[in-house]
Amino acid sequence: VQLVESGGGLVQPGGSLRLSCAASGFTFSSYVMSWYRQPPGKERELVASIGSTGRSTNYADSVKGRFTISRDNAKNTVILQMNSLKPEDTASYYCSTKVSAFSPRSWGQGTQVTVSS
C-alpha cells in the first residue's frame, strides 16, 4: 500500500485548500479511505471517511459543513476539499486506509496545513 498526499500549505483564516491523496498497491475501489490530522502537540484524529463507492461519508463534528471528502476510483485518488479554514485546522494531514483486519492501518507521509494570518 502506498499513499502520497499533496496540496498542503499556508493559508489565511477563511481560505481554502484542496488536499489530494494518490493511492497504489491495492484495489483502491474496494476500500474505505480516510483523512486524519494531527495538530501540534496533540493526538491524531479522524477528519473524514468515504466508503468504497463514494456514496457514504462521515465527518468529524469540527469540520462538518466546511470540509468535503470525495474519491475518484478511476484515478485512485481521494480528495479533501477544505473551506472556511480556521487556525485550529492547523495540523499535519494524513491519508489512510486499512486493507485487512490482520494488517495495521496504512498511512501516507502527511502534508502540512497551516492556517494563519
PyMOL commands that set and color helices and strands:
alter all, ss='L'
color gray80, all
select helices_A, chain A and resi 28-30+87-89
alter helices_A, ss='H'
color red, helices_A
select strands_A, chain A and resi 2-6+9-11+17-24+33-38+45-50+57-59+67-72+77-82+91-97+106-107+111-115
alter strands_A, ss='S'
color yellow, strands_A
deselect
rebuild
show_as cartoon
